[in-house]
Amino acid sequence: MTHPVSPLALPFPELPAIAGVTPRVARARYKEWDRCDLSYVELVPGTSVAGVTTTSKCPSPEVEWCRAALPQGHARALIVSAGNSNAFTGGKGRAAVQLLVETASARLDCAAEEIFVSATGVIGVPLPQDKARAGLEAAFDAPPCDWSALTDAIGTTDTFPKAATTSAMIGDTKVHLVGVIKGSGMIAPDMATMLGYIFTDAAIEPALLQEMLSAANAKTFSCITVDSDTSTSDTVLAFATGQADHARLQSMDSSGADAFAAAITDLCRQLAHLVVRDGEGASKFIEVRVTGAVSDESAHRIALSIANSPLVKTAIAGEDANWGRVVMAVGKAGEPAERDLLSIRFGGVEVAAEGMVVHGYDEAPVAAHLKGSDILVEADIGLGNGRATVWTCDLTHGYISINADYRS
């Protein structure tokens, strides 16, 4: 079933080509749909790779493969299957991964561990090996495609293609970064439910790329939630082809390392926000800021309690300034909080403080803020200096409609 484009969708950006990256797409026909659903991205020899994966205890074979392959640090290809997550599929699922990896590594004459794989879609159905092989072989011979075609091919319930770009100066050389991502439901922190891929022409050691990506993930992908459900297949991979003409980044002490780390964090934040903007049935993009907690970690857990609360999310969907639901979410978070020190704001307007509604509170500016598409909810705990920001969306009838017929 096709769903209308999210009202929070952003236009597809103009994206530069990345030297050493050649994407192609093909039809494996994993589902009965008229679209490309297998992506194959070839990478030049020597490409560095880093990645973060789901914290789910029921990971897909693709996630397990990536985890095992990442420590060797180099990549020659990425293969993404859409429409079938291949998760919870036992030996058949692992065999399908092995087939794809062996087929691609033979084609490129490289180690199997230099092939990275992902899959997204329905859980519990083994990836059909005949379709996977035929789709991959078709992709080998397909003409190179643009970033838009790649983002379309990796999507499932996404209502719009998601990509972003940024750049950084390393010495006198400008390096480019492009990211593509899919995800709209089963999104929760500790890797949100999604597949994301970052490509850059920067020259960087794999260990340093991993350090930077892990740090960026903690500030971005692990700070978004749509529905509190963590996927079996979450994966974000970063590939650095080393084709830019600058001194190779070896450590955070290398000249330009700070600029590149800032760029990759910025790119991850852009991509993370796009996933929330395509939250299934979403009509509001919500930023939750928590300050005054006993620690940053405590603030993060409180922010997630607010962002994941169905009552908070439905109130915002209904444009209802029900600050009592935010108080409830703070109180149930299991973190230190004091009722009479708590302050709540909507759109920068303080609505409750010192254990009660603010004297002379005028709901009109808050109601006006809630009619917009970008909503700010703030809670100051009043106990310390801990702070955190989490991004989420509202909860509407659309979420139920999309997920009630997901397998149809």
N, C-alpha and C positions, 0 to 999 in steps of 0.2 A: 504494500500500500504506500502510495506517495503522500507525504505530508507537506503542508504549505511551508514556505520559507519562513524561518524565524523572524519576527518583527525586530529582533535585535541584531540581525545580520549586518555585517560590514561589507563594503565592496571588495572584490578580489583585487589585491594590490599588483602593481607592476613589479615583477621579480627579475633580477639579473640571472644570467646563466652562471653556473659555477664551474670553473675549469676542472676537468677530471671527473665530472658527474654526467652520466648519460642515462636518463630515464626512458623506459618504454612500458607500454601497457598492452594487455591482450585480454581475450575472452576465454576464461576457463569454464564459464557457465556453471559455476557452483550453485546458482539458483536460477529460477526461471525468470530472468530479466534480460533486457536488451541493453547491455552496457559492458564495459570492460571491468573485470574484477580480479585480475592478476597484474601486479606491478613488478617490474624488474628494473633495478637501478644498478648500472655497471659503474664501478669505481676504479680509478687508475691504481696500478701497483704502488704499494707503500702508503696507502690511505690509512690514517689513524682512526680508531673507533673507540667510543666510550658509550656507556649505556646505563640506564636505570630501569628496573622492572617492578612489577606488582609485588605487594607484600602478601598477596593471597596465598593461603596454604594449599590451594588447589590450582597451581599454575598449569598453563597449556604446555605441550611439548615444545612449541616454538620458544616460549619463555625459558624453559629449561635449557634449550640449545644455546640461546643467546647468552645466558648466564655462564655456561661452560666455555663458550668461545671468546667472550670478552677479555679475559686475562691475557690472551696472546696479543691483543692490541691492534690488529690490522684487519682491513676488510677489502674485498674485491667486488662484492655484490650484496644487494638487499632484495629480498623477495617478499611480497605482501599479498596474502590471499584475503579477499573480502566476501562476506556472506556465510562463512563457516569458520568458527573460531578454533575448531579442531581440539577443543579443551574437553577434558574428562572422556577421552577416547581410547585410553589404554595403549596396547601395543600397536594397534592399527594407526593411531595418531602419530606415534613415534616413527613408524615405518614411512608414513607420508612425508614427514620432515626429512628423514634420511634420503628419501628419493629426490626431493627438491634440492637438497644440499649436494648430493653426489652428482646430479645432472648438471648443476651450475658449476661446480668445481671442475668437472671434466671439461666443460665448455671453455673455462677460463684457464685451465691448467694451473690451478692453485690449490692450496690446502683447504680441506672441507671447513676448517674453523674460520676461514676468511669469508664464508657465506653466512649472511644473517637473514633470519626468517621471522615473519609475523603473520598472524591470522586474526580475523575479527568476524564476529557474527554469532550464529546460534551455537550454544554449548551442547555437547553430547553426541554430535554426529561426526564420525571420522571424515577427514578430508579425503575425498575420492581420488585415489592415486592416478587413475586414468585421466581425469579432468585436469589434475594438477600438472601432470607431465605434458599433456597436450597444450595447456595454457602457457606453460613456461617455454616450451619449444616455439610456440607462436610468438611469444615476446622476444625471443632471441632474434627473430627475423623481422620484427616490427620496426618501423622507422622511429627515431627518437621523438619523444613527445615533449610538450611544454609542461610547466608546473601545474597548470589548471587541470590538464588531463590526468596527471598523477594524483592530485587531490580528489578528483571525482572517482578514480578507480579504487582508492583505499577506503572510501566511505561506506557506511551501512545505513543507519537511520539519520545521518546528517542531512540537514535541510539546505546547507550552503557549503561551498568549498572553503577550507580554512588554510591560510598561508600568511607568512609575514617575512619581512626582511630587515636587516640592519647592516651596519658596517663598522669597522674600527681601523684606526691607524696603528700600524706596527712599524716603527721607524718612519721612513718616507713612503711606505707602501700601504695602500688602502686594501684591506681584505673585506670580502663580502660574506654574509651569512644569509641563508634562506632556510626557512622551516615550513614544513607541511604537517598537518595534523588532522586526525579524525576523532570524533567522540561527541556524544550528546546525551547519553544516558548511561546508567551504571557507573556514575562518576563520583568518586570519593577520594579523599586525600591519601597520602602514602602511595603515591602514584594515582592519579585520577584515571578512570577507565577510558583508555584512549591508546592510540598509536600515534607517535610523533617522531618525525625525522628531521634532523638538522644537517645541513650541508654547508661546508665552508672551504674556501681555497687556501686557508691559513696553513702554515707549517707548524705543527705542534706535536710534542711527544704524547703518546697515548695516556700515560699516567697523569700528565698535567691536564689533558682534555677531560679525563675522568674526574679529576678533582674539581675542575670548573663546572662540569655538568651536574655533579652531585650537589654542589653548593647552590647552583641556580635552581635545581629541582626543589630544594628545601624551601626556597622563597617563592616558588611559583606553582608548579604542578601539584605540590603537596599542600597547597593552600587554596584549592578549589574543591567544591563539592556541588553536585546537582541533586543527588538523592541518597547519599551516604553509603551506596553499594559499591564495593571494590571489585573490579573485574579480575577474571582469571588470566587476562591476556595483556594487561597494561605494559607498554614498552615505549621508552623514548631512547633513540639512538642518535649519536652525533658522529658525523664523518668529516674528517679534515684531510683534504687531498694533497696539501703541501705544494700546490701549483703556484702560489703567490711568491713573489721575489722578495723575501725578507729573511733575516736570521731566524732560524728555527727556535720556537719557544720551548725552553727546557724546564723551567720552573717559574714560580710566581715572581722570582727575582729578575727574570728576563725582561729586557726592555720591550714594552708594549703588552706585557702579560695582563696588567691591570685593565687596560683598555679592552682587550679581547674578552676578559672575564666579565666586564660590565656589559659588553655587547651580547654575549651569550645569555646572560641573565635577562637583559631587555627582550631578546627574542623569545625566550621561554615565557616571559610574562605576557607578551602579546599573544602567543599561541594559547596559553592557559585561559586568557580572557575570552578568546574566540570559542573555546569549548563551552564555557559557561553561557555565552551568548546564544549557543545553539542547544542549550539544555532542553530536553524534550518537553514541549508545551510551554516554554518560558515566554513571559511577556515583560519581565523586569530583570535587569542586571543589578545585583545587590552587592555592595561592598560592606563588610562587617569589620569595624575597627574596635579592638579592645585595648584599653590602656589601664594603667594603675594596678595591674595584677602582681602577684608576688614574684613572678618570673615570666620570661617570654614563653616558656613551655606551657605554663598555666594559662597565660593569655590565649595561646593558640587553641587549647582545649575548650576554653570558654567560648571563643569565637566560633569554633566548630559546632558547639552545642546550640548556639543561636542560629547559625547558618543551616543546620540540619533539622531544625525543629519544624515539623509540618504545620504547627499552629502559627509560627512566625511567618513561614513562607506563604501560607494561604491568606493570612491577614494582609500581607503586602500585595498579593495577587488581587485582593479585593479593595486595595487602596485604603485600608483601615488602619488608622494610627493607634493600634492596640499595643501600647508600650508594656502592658502587663504581661504579654506573652514573652517579651524580651527578658523581663525580670524573671519569669518562670524558667527560661532557658539558662540564664546565668545561675540560678539557684540549683538546678538539677545537674550542673556540669561536674559536680564532685570536686570542685576546686575551691580554695579559700575565697570567701566573699563575705561581706558584711552588709546587711540590708540597709542600714542607716548611712552607709558611706557610698552607696551605689548611685551613679548618675547615668541617665539614658538620654540619647539625642537621636532625632530623626532629621536628616538634612541639615545638621548643624544647629538645630533648635533644641534646647534642653526641655524635656517634657517631664522628667521625674528626677528627684534628688532627695537625699536625706530621708529616704523611706516613704516618700509620698509624692503626689503630683506637684509640680512647680506652682507656686502661688501666682495666680493671675494668668495661668497657661492659656494661650490662644491657639487653638488647633488649626486655624485657617492656613498659616504658612506650611505647617506639616502636611495637611491634606493636599495642598498644592504641590508639594515636593513628591508625594506618593503618586500623583497622577502622571509623573514623568516616567521615563524608561530606565533611568540610572538612579538607583536608590542608595543612600548612605545611612547605615545604622551604626551608632557608636555607643559603647558602654565603658564607663570608667569605674573600675572596681574600688579605687581609693585605698589600696593596701601597699602599693609598691611602684616599681618602675617597669614592670613587665608589659610588653606590648606585642600585638600581632594583628595582621590583617588577613582576612579570608574572603574569597569571592564565591558567590552562589547565585541562584536565580529563584524566582518564585515557583509555587506549585499550583498548577491549574488543571482543569479537566483534560487538557490536551495530553498531559503526562499519562493519565490513565488510558486514554484512547490509543496512544502510540504503543504502550506496553501490553495492553490487553490483547492486541492483535499482532504482536511482534512475529510470531511463528506462522502467521496466516499466509 
